[in-house]
């Protein structure tokens, strides 16, 4: 069997996805057994599995514009499908189709790795290093397979759990495995990987290792990456969408605390400057920052700037525009209170003064010079250079900063060279927030937990995030419900546009209260002064949207696939 055909099969029998032509020409002349006698070719097979990792960068179809974070400025945007009522089993906007392709690629490797024979390398000075690296591969691949299953279960609930290479007939007769069993599989896989204890915390510090013979590889699965997936999966599993009243919060708190403690041990710390979390560039980009646990590099590109820079600039597309609902989540810095709370200090006629510093790092507003390379104040008011009624202009009154490099220019004659953008899969800040949530649900805001959770309360954990941001601590004496409400707002702000809010709304089952009333800011000029008027974006929500519909095309091929409720 030619390796070319092995890789083609990755796309052709995966459920929930169409057949994809994955023709890896560099391997097309080799028989399968030839692949596993050459280390570099085995490395290529594993690298292929990594290639199915996802990112949710702000492009057309990003989940940020499918929830209350943003609105896509073009009416025909894929993201609009999530919010305009056209979503259905035959019209499902999802980047998740490749997850089953990744699962199949992982299963192929895990079944075929036994063929490996590197005896021809025994006299190579790096033979021992190659073997050590090879022994890690199965654990890296098992992590990736578990991660792909997590992305699927959080979207669909019950899904086919696939742990072997399937024939076409087997793929088209699968049944859906209960979500509880899928979550348990993910957690058990992470535990097995951690028990094997072959993955390092830092690949650059390995001695006598093939990965260090030239330049150390970034982006490989580490011990803390595996612990992070386990903690995130347990947090989701404990949440209302999946818990069915079962209290799993204590176990989830413990798993998140294990991530926090390991990070402290190995020097993974909160990055002092919030905006550095998405810094762009090959040198000093966000992938070099102290907070990062696992990331996916998107390569050198200006795509996100072209997609999201304000209409009115040459070659700019408007893109994913933060909503007024997102802006309202940013509290007042001096008081730490929400803008609607008495005594907050908010002034509606001057709405952007004195806000949470993360607002200024994330959202571009009327009158601000953005991008910085253009040094021209934004005119997002009606009739302004960057405002409606120009096609593609912001529908919310704002433009996006996060993930973008404001020093880039995209003009035809003087476009800046492409720069490296790197997606954050896991960072320490998420796990401090996860821990705070789980501890509040299990013990309350200020109570000590059990075991390793005894030395950090929910309030103390969330205040670490607040202090980094330059915000006041949470008020003392909050009850569990009040803490939960303020925490959910804090999480929306801290993790804005990082691919969390869309899923948080679902796992918390707060869609009806947050997605029906999404707001925008309508700005007009009167006597040269801006006048602000909050309006509704007129979105649609139905509780069936807590889970994705099973694509009808898959159900036509496989009658065993039941549909999610309401679809």
N, C-alpha and C positions, 0 to 999 in steps of 0.2 A: 504493500500500500504506500503510495507516495505521500510525503508529508504535506504536499499541496492539498491533497484530498482530505487529510486529517483536519486541516484548518478550515477548509470549506465547510466541513461538517459542523463546525462550531456554530455557524449561522443558520444552517438549514433545518435542524431538528429542534431548535429551542422553542419552548412554549412562550406565549405572550410576545412574540416578535416575528417579523417577516424574515425570510431567508436573506442573508447578507453575503455578498461575495467578498470573502476575506482571503485574497490571493497573496500569500507571502512568497513572492517570487524567489527570494534568496534561499528558500528551502525546497523549492519545487522539484529539484533534481535528485533529492535524497530519499532513500527508503527509510521507513520508520527506525529500523535498527541502527541506521547510520547516524541518526540524530542523537541517540543516546550513547554513542561512543565518542562524541566530540563535545567537550565542555561548553564551548561558546554557543553551540547549537542548542544545548539544553538550557543555557541561560536565556537564549532567545525565546524558547517556549514559555519560560516563566515570565519573562518580560511581556510577552503577549497577554498573559492573564492580567498583569498590572494595567494593561492598556484599556481594560473595561471599567476602570475606576471612573466615577462620575464627578462632575462639578456642576455648580448651579450659578455660574457667573451671570451677570446681568446682560442677557441677550434676549431676543424674542423667544418666548417660551419659558423664561425663568420664573420660578415659583414666587419671587418677590412681588410680581405684578398679578399673581393669582390669589393674593391675600390682601390684607389691609396695609401692607408696607408701601406698595407702589401701584401705579397705573401705567400701562403701556400706552404711549402717546399716539399710536397708529391703530385705527379701528379694526384692521384686519390682522392684528398681532395674534400669534398663537396663545399668548398669555390671556388674551381676552376670553378665550373659550372657557377658562375656569370660572369666570365671573359674570358672563352675559347670558347664561341659561342655555347655551348651545351644546354644553358638555353632554355626552351620551356614550353608550357602549359602542357606537359606530363612529364617534368623534371624540377620541380621548387624547388630550395633549399630554404626552408623557415622554420623558427622557429615559424611562426605566426599561425600555425594551431590550437594551443591551445587557441587562443584568443576567438573564438566562443564558445569553451567549457567553458571558464571563463564567457562569457556573459550569457550563459545558466545557469550556477551555480548561478550567481548574480540574474537573473530573478526568479529562483526558490525560492531563499531566499526572495526576495522582495514581491513575491506573497504569500508566506506562513508565513511571520512573524506575520501576524494578528492572527495566531493561538496561539501565545505565551501567556502563562498563568503561572505566577510564584507565584500564591497565596499561594502555600505551603511554600514559603520562607518568608512570611510576618513577621514571628517572628524572622527571622535571623537578627543578629545585622548588617549585611552588606546589608540588603534588599534594602535600598535606593541607595547604591552604585551600586548594580547589575542593578537596574532599570535605573539609569543614563547611565550606560555603554550600556545597551540594546538599549536605545534611540539613541545612536550614531551609532549603527550598520548599520541602513538603509542608513545613509549618507556615511559611509565608503564604503559600497557595491555599492552605486550609483556612487561614485568616481571611483571605480575599473571598473565598467561597462563602464563608459565614457572613461577611460584610455585604455581599450581593444579596444574600437571603434577607438580611435585615432591611435593606432598602425596599425589597418587595413586600415584606410582611407589614411594614409601617404604612404602605400604600393600599394594599389589597386586603389585609387581614389574612384569612385562610389562603394559603397558596400551595401549589405542588412543591414539596420538599424533595430536591433532586440531589442524590449523593453518588450517582454512578452515571456512566455514559449510556445514553438511551438510544435505542433504535427509533426510527420514525414511528413504528407502530406503538412502542411504549410511550413515546412522548405524546402521542395523540390519544392515549387512553388513561392518562394520569387523573387522579382525583386531588382535591384540595386538602392539604394537611391543616388541621386546626392551628390557629395562630399560637396557642399555648405551646404546642409541640415544636413549632418553628423557633419560637423564642428560646425554649429549653435547648434545642439543638445548637443555637448560636452561643448560648452561655456555656454549654458543655464543650463545644469546640474551643472556645477561648480558654477554658480551664485546662483542656488537654494540651494546648499549645504552651501555656504557662508552666504546666507540670514538666513538659519536655525540657524547658529551660535552655533552649539553644539560641534564642533570639537575643541580640545585645540591646542595650539601651542607647548605644552610640556606635555606629559603624566606623566612625573615624578613629576610634580608640582601640580597634581590634589589632592585635599583633599577629604576624605570620598569617595574614589572610589575603586571599586573592583579590578581594575588593579594594585592598589598600596598595596594591602593586603599582597602580598609576594614581588616578585621583579617586578618592572615596566616593561611593555612590550615595546620592541623597534620595529621599523618597521611598526607601525600603521599609518594610514592616519591622517595627521594634517591639520590645517587651511592653513599653508604655502604650503603643498603638493597640495591642491586643487587649490590654486592661481597659483602654478607653472604649473600645467597641463593647466589651462586656458591660461596662458601667452605663453606657448609653442605652443598650438593649434592655437592661434591667429597669432603667428609668422609664422607658416607653412601656414596658410590660406592666409596670405598676400603675400606669396612668389610667384615667377613667375609661378611655376607649377600649382598653384591653383587660382591665382588671376584673370586671364583673363583680366588684365588691370585695375582692380578695386583697388583703393587705400585703403587698410585696415591698413596701417602701423601706423597711429596715434593711433588707438585703441589698436594695438599690443604693441606699445611703452608704453602706459598707463598701460596695464596689467603687463608688465615686471617691470615697475617702482613700481607698487604696491607690487610686490614680494620683490624688493630691499628694499623698505621702511619698510616693515614688518620685514624683516630679520634684519635690523638695529635696529628696536625697540626691538626685542626679543633676540638680541645678537648673531645672526648667522652672522659670519664674515669670510672673506677670510682666509683660513688656511695658516699661514706664509710660511711653507715649502711645495713646490709643490709636492714632492715625498710622503708626508704624506697622500695625497689624496687616495692612494691605499695601505697604510700600512696594513700589515697582522697581525692578532693575535686577541685573545679574549680580551685582555687588551691592550688598546692603539692602537687598529686597526683603520682603516679609519672611521669606523662607530662612533667613539668617537670624531671626529674632528669637529671644529667649523663651517665648511662650509656646512655641509651636511643638506639637506632638506628632502630627501626620498631615502632610500636604500633598496636593497634586499640582505639578507645574503645568501651566497652560502654554508654555513656550513664549517666544518673543513675538508679540503681536500688539497692534493698535486697535484691534477689533472692538474692544469694549469702549474705547474713547470715540471711535466712529459711531458706535451704536447709541451712546448715551450723552454725548456733548450736546449743548443746547441748539435747537433749531435757530437759524439766523446766522450760525457760523458755517463757513464753507465746508461741505461734506458731512456735516453733523446730522444726526437722525432723531434727537430728542430722547427716545427710548423709554427706560424704566424711571418714571418720575415719582418721587416720594409723595405720599398722600398727606392731607391735613391730619388724618388720624395718626399717621406716623409722627408727624411734627408735634401733635398734641401730647404724645407720650413723653416728650422731653420736659422734665420738670424745671423749676426755677433753681438756679445754683445756690443762691443765698439762703433759701429756706428749705430746700429739699422737698418742696410740696408740688403737687400737680397744679397745672394752671387753673383748674376749676375749683381748687380748694381755698377756703377762706384764709386770708393772710399770706397767700403765696407770693404776692408782689407782682403778679402778671398784669400787664396793661394792654388791653386789646388794641388800642390805637398804635402801640409800639410793640408788636408781638414777638419780636426776635431779639430783644435785649435781655440779658441776664439769664439765659437758658443754660441747661446742662451743656458743658463743653463738647460732649459727643455730638450734639446737634450741629455745631459749626464744622465738625470734621466730616459729617455724613451728608448733609443736605445743603444744596446751593439755593439761595433765596433772591428775591427781587432786590436789585440795587447792589448786589455783591459782585466783585470782580471774579468771575469764574467762566472758563478755566483761567488760571493765573497767567498762562502764556499769552492770553489775548488782552489782559488788563483793561477790559471794557465792562462797565457795570451791566448786569443782567436787567433786561426789561421784560419781566414775565407778566406784566399787566396786559389787559386786553388792548390790542393794537400796538403793543411794544414789539421791538425787533425779535424777541424770543418768546412772544406770547401768541395766543389765539387772536385772530382766526387763521393764522398761518398753518397750513397742513403739517402735522407732525409736531406741532408745538406742545409744550406741557399742558396736560389736561388738569393739573392739580395746583399750579402756581409755583412749582419747585422743579429743580433738576437734581440728579444724583451726583455725589462726589465719591462715595465709598467704592473702592476697587479701581478708581480712575486716577490717572496721573495728570494733574492740572498743568504740568509744565510741557506736556506734549502738544504739538500743533498738528493739525490734519489738513492743512491747506494743500492744494494740488502742487504748488511750486516749492513750498518750504516744509513739507511734512517731516516730522521727527522720526528718526529710525525706530523700528519696533523695539519694545522692551518686554522683559520677562514679567508675566503675571502668574501668580501662584495661588491656587484655591486652598482654603483652609478646610481640611476634613475634621481634624480634632485640634483644639487648643486648650490650654489650662483654664482659661476663663469660663468655658462651657462647663467644666466639671466642678468648679466652685459653685456655679449656679445650679447645676444638677443636684449637688450635695445639699445646698440650701433648701431646694424644693423637697427633696426626699426626707430630710430631717424635719422640716415643718410638718409634713404629712404624717410622719411616724411619731414624732415626739413633741411638736410645737416649736415656736420660733426660738425660744431661749433655753430649752432643756437640753442637758447633756444626753448623748446617746449611750449605746452599749459598746464595749470593746474599744476598737480603734476610733469610734465616733464619740468617745467621751470627752475629747479635748477641743472640739470645735462645734459650736452651735450653728443653727441655720442663720441667725442674725449675723454672727461673726463672719461666716463665709461670704454672705452677700455684701457685707461692708468692705471686704477686701476688694471687691470689684468697684464699689462706690468710691473708695479712697483713691484708687488708681485714676478714676475719671475726674477727681476733684469735686466730688459731690458729698453732701453731708450724709452721715450714717442714717440707717433706718431709725425711726423713732423708737424709743424704748417702750415696752409694754404692749406692743401689738398682739392681738389675738391671732389664732391660726387663720381665720378667714381674712382678716385685714392684711396679714402678712402675705397670704397667697395672692391677693389682688395687687398689692404693691410689688411683689416679686414678679408676677407675670408682666407687669409694665416694665420693670427693670430688665427683664430678660429680652423683651421686645427691643429695648434701646441698645443694650450691650451687644446683642447678636444680630442687629439689624443687617439685612441683606447678606447674611451668611448661610441661608438655606434652612433656617430653623423655624421661623414664624409660621409658614405654611403648614408645617407638620405639628407644631405646638397647638395651633388652633384646633386641629383635629384630635390629637391625643387628649387634650383637656375637654373636648366637646363644648367649645364656646363659640362655635360658628355663628349661631343665630344672633348672639349679642354683639359680635365684633364685625361680621362681614356684611350684614344688611345695611348698616349705617355708615359705610366708609365715606369719608368727607374729603373735599378739595377746597382750596382757597381761590376765590374769584377776586381778582384785583383790578380795579379801575383807577383812572386818574381824574381827580377833580381839582381844578385850579393848580395843576402841577403836582399835587400831593396824592400818594396812594391811599385808596380806600379799600378796606378788607372786608370780605363777605364770605362766610363759610357756607358751602353748598354740598348737596349730596351727589355722589357719583352714580347713584341709581343701580346698584349691583343686585344680583340675585343669589340667594342661598337656600339650599334645601338640605336637611339633615342626612340625606342619602350620600352627600358629598364627603362625609367623614371617611368613607372608603372609596377608592377608585372603582369604576365599573370594570368587570372582566370583559375584555374586547370581544365583541360579537363574532368576529372572524375566528377567534380561537374556539369559541363555543360551537361554531358550526363544524369545525374540524374534530372537536372532542366533546361529545355529549355528556361526559362525566363532569365537566366544569360547570358548577352551579353559579348563578349570578348573585352579586351582592344585593342586599335589600334596597328596594326603590328604583333600581336601574332596569 
